[in-house]
Amino acid sequence: MIFPIGDDQVKGGYRPIFSYSFIVLNVILFIFQSQMPDAQQASFVNHFGSIPAEITSGQDLFTLITSMFLHGDWMHLIGNMLFLWVFADNIEATIGNFRFLLFYILGGLVAAVGHIWFNWNSSIPMVGASGAISAVMGAYLVMFPVSRVKLLFLIFPFRVSAWLFLGIWIWQQWTSGMSWLTQQMDIETTGGGVAWWAHIGGFAFGLLAGFVFRTKGRLSGVELEKDY
């Protein structure tokens, strides 16, 4: 598999306080969750994960926030935190700490709505930071399209432009999401899976936010330091 492990960094700007704090928070919560017995862990996820059937009936709306900080297993956590580590700091360094906090939370909420819209009656909890991180990636594509993303294939590092990497990534999410719709797969009977439409919804929100940040001049004077 190919993983992003770095990118060109913004020179100066705001310290990415929330970007790194979210990583720490997600890791701490997962360690806490993983120490529970299986039955208690399942109850914990059901209580704090976002269940579409409950949200659409107006119940447990707080889980739209709490679900962003829970993960299903170590690989789910590591993958999400790696993407957050690579892409979030440049956004926060450019738009500011509290704008980034608001943007991240809103991105996660929009992503959750995208998932719920296509899984209206599902009783399976949605967990993970990938919706909010997808919003970060959408904004990154607009704000830093020529930034170089460092990727790792097995033990071999190489670099590609952000527009190429993120373009391929969202194309994969889109085709997977459309395939899911075409096959009329029922998440209630398939036992869950990847929340493709959370990724797509979050990314679309990030694209729009990225254009707003550019229009507001948030990129004025921003320079990227090449990651050699």
C-alpha positions as a printed Julia matrix, in Angstrom:
228×3 Matrix{Float64}:
   0.0    0.0    0.0
   0.99   3.65  -0.43
   0.9    6.02   2.54
   1.5    9.78   2.8
   4.28  10.52   5.28
   5.01  14.21   4.74
   4.53  17.31   2.63
   5.92  20.79   1.95
   5.43  22.89   5.06
   4.11  26.43   5.44
   6.84  28.81   6.6
   5.81  30.54   9.8
   2.12  31.11  10.39
   0.07  29.9   13.34
   1.24  26.95  15.4
  -0.9   23.9   14.54
  -2.14  23.49  18.11
  -5.45  21.81  17.3
  -4.07  19.65  14.5
  -1.66  17.94  16.86
  -4.0   18.04  19.85
  -6.63  16.12  17.88
  -4.07  13.42  17.16
  -3.2   13.11  20.85
  -6.88  13.11  21.85
  -7.81  10.42  19.33
  -4.94   8.19  20.42
  -5.74   8.61  24.14
  -9.42   7.84  23.59
  -8.65   4.76  21.55
  -6.24   3.44  24.17
  -8.94   4.02  26.79
 -11.52   2.28  24.61
  -9.26  -0.66  23.76
  -8.66  -1.45  27.43
 -12.34  -2.23  27.97
 -13.74  -5.76  27.86
 -15.38  -6.54  24.52
 -18.95  -6.15  25.78
 -18.2   -2.84  27.48
 -16.33  -1.58  24.42
 -19.3   -2.42  22.19
 -21.6   -0.54  24.57
 -19.19   2.42  24.59
 -19.13   2.6   20.78
 -22.9    2.25  20.56
 -23.38   5.06  23.05
 -20.86   7.55  21.61
 -20.88   6.48  17.96
 -23.33   8.19  15.62
 -26.22   5.87  14.71
 -28.16   7.17  11.67
 -31.54   5.8   12.79
 -31.19   7.64  16.1
 -29.98  10.89  14.55
 -32.85  10.97  12.05
 -35.31  10.53  14.91
 -33.71  13.4   16.83
 -31.95  11.28  19.44
 -28.36  11.46  20.73
 -27.35  14.37  18.49
 -24.23  14.84  20.62
 -22.81  11.73  18.95
 -22.31  13.72  15.75
 -19.35  15.25  17.64
 -18.2   12.36  19.82
 -18.12   9.9   16.91
 -15.34  11.98  15.28
 -12.95  10.95  18.05
 -13.59   7.19  18.12
 -12.11   4.45  15.94
 -12.87   0.82  15.21
  -9.36  -0.64  15.45
  -5.68   0.27  15.42
  -5.38   0.36  11.62
  -8.41   2.65  11.39
  -6.8    4.97  13.94
  -3.29   4.92  12.46
  -4.51   5.57   8.91
  -6.65   8.52   9.96
  -3.99  10.05  12.22
  -1.37   9.75   9.49
  -3.53  11.74   7.08
  -4.34  14.27   9.8
  -0.63  14.65  10.61
   0.3   15.29   6.99
  -2.46  17.61   5.81
  -3.96  19.49   8.76
  -1.01  21.57   9.98
  -0.68  23.63   6.79
  -4.37  24.5    6.9
  -4.25  25.56  10.55
  -0.97  27.45  10.06
  -2.66  29.46   7.31
  -6.2   30.17   8.57
  -5.54  30.34  12.31
  -6.22  28.1   15.27
  -9.86  28.83  16.09
 -10.91  29.07  12.45
  -9.34  25.66  11.96
 -11.19  24.26  14.99
 -14.52  25.51  13.61
 -13.69  24.29  10.11
 -12.71  20.81  11.36
 -15.85  20.34  13.43
 -18.13  21.65  10.67
 -16.39  19.39   8.16
 -17.03  16.4   10.41
 -20.68  17.34  10.8
 -21.21  17.74   7.05
 -19.49  14.4    6.49
 -21.79  12.74   9.03
 -24.83  14.17   7.23
 -23.51  12.73   3.97
 -23.28   9.28   5.51
 -26.64   9.49   7.26
 -28.41  10.66   4.1
 -27.59   7.35   2.38
 -28.04   5.2    5.49
 -31.19   6.72   6.92
 -32.44   3.74   8.89
 -29.15   2.08   9.77
 -28.61   1.03  13.38
 -24.85   0.6   12.95
 -22.76   3.29  14.7
 -20.48   5.44  12.57
 -17.11   6.22  14.15
 -13.9    7.8   12.93
 -12.22  11.08  12.13
 -12.09  10.41   8.39
 -15.03  12.69   7.54
 -13.42  15.73   9.17
 -10.03  14.75   7.73
 -11.62  14.51   4.27
 -12.69  18.14   4.71
  -9.07  19.01   5.53
  -7.93  17.24   2.38
 -10.49  19.06   0.23
  -9.31  22.43   1.52
  -5.69  21.39   1.05
  -6.32  20.56  -2.61
  -7.6   24.1   -3.25
  -5.11  25.94  -1.05
  -1.89  24.0   -1.77
  -2.35  22.18  -5.1
   1.35  22.33  -6.01
   2.61  21.25  -2.61
   4.52  17.99  -2.87
   3.25  15.06  -0.83
   5.85  12.53   0.26
   4.55   8.97  -0.14
   5.92   5.64   1.02
   5.55   2.48  -1.04
   6.91  -0.47   0.94
  10.29   1.07   1.93
  10.59   3.39  -1.07
   9.73   7.1   -0.63
   8.7    9.28  -3.54
   6.89  12.59  -4.05
   3.9   13.7   -6.1
   1.96  16.94  -6.31
  -0.94  17.37  -3.91
  -3.46  17.79  -6.74
  -2.47  14.4   -8.17
  -2.53  12.49  -4.88
  -5.73  14.08  -3.59
  -7.38  13.91  -7.01
  -6.77  10.16  -7.19
  -7.94   9.75  -3.59
 -11.3   11.49  -4.09
 -11.81   9.69  -7.4
 -11.44   6.4   -5.51
 -13.96   7.54  -2.9
 -16.41   8.68  -5.57
 -16.24   5.49  -7.63
 -16.56   3.37  -4.48
 -19.5    5.45  -3.27
 -21.26   5.23  -6.64
 -20.62   1.49  -6.82
 -22.16   1.14  -3.37
 -25.26   2.99  -4.58
 -25.49   1.11  -7.87
 -25.36  -2.26  -6.15
 -27.96  -1.01  -3.65
 -25.9   -2.43  -0.84
 -27.76  -2.34   2.49
 -25.37  -1.43   5.3
 -27.81  -3.05   7.74
 -27.31  -6.46   6.15
 -23.69  -6.19   5.04
 -22.52  -5.47   8.57
 -21.15  -2.0    8.01
 -18.11  -0.92   6.06
 -16.42   2.21   4.81
 -18.49   5.39   5.05
 -17.78   6.48   1.48
 -20.36   9.26   1.48
 -18.96  10.73   4.67
 -15.62  11.03   2.86
 -17.24  12.54  -0.22
 -19.39  14.96   1.78
 -16.48  16.08   3.94
 -14.22  16.56   0.93
 -16.86  18.65  -0.9
 -17.23  20.87   2.16
 -13.45  21.23   2.32
 -13.26  22.28  -1.32
 -15.82  25.03  -0.74
 -14.09  26.17   2.44
 -10.75  26.19   0.64
 -12.12  28.57  -2.01
 -13.51  30.81   0.75
 -10.14  30.89   2.5
  -8.44  31.8   -0.79
 -11.01  34.51  -1.52
 -10.54  35.99   1.95
  -6.83  36.28   1.29
  -5.76  33.69   3.87
  -2.95  32.59   1.56
  -1.5   36.08   1.22
   2.23  35.89   1.88
   2.18  32.15   2.57
   5.32  30.31   1.46
   5.94  26.59   1.36
   9.22  25.16   2.58
  10.19  22.29   0.33
  10.47  18.91   2.02
  13.64  17.52   0.52
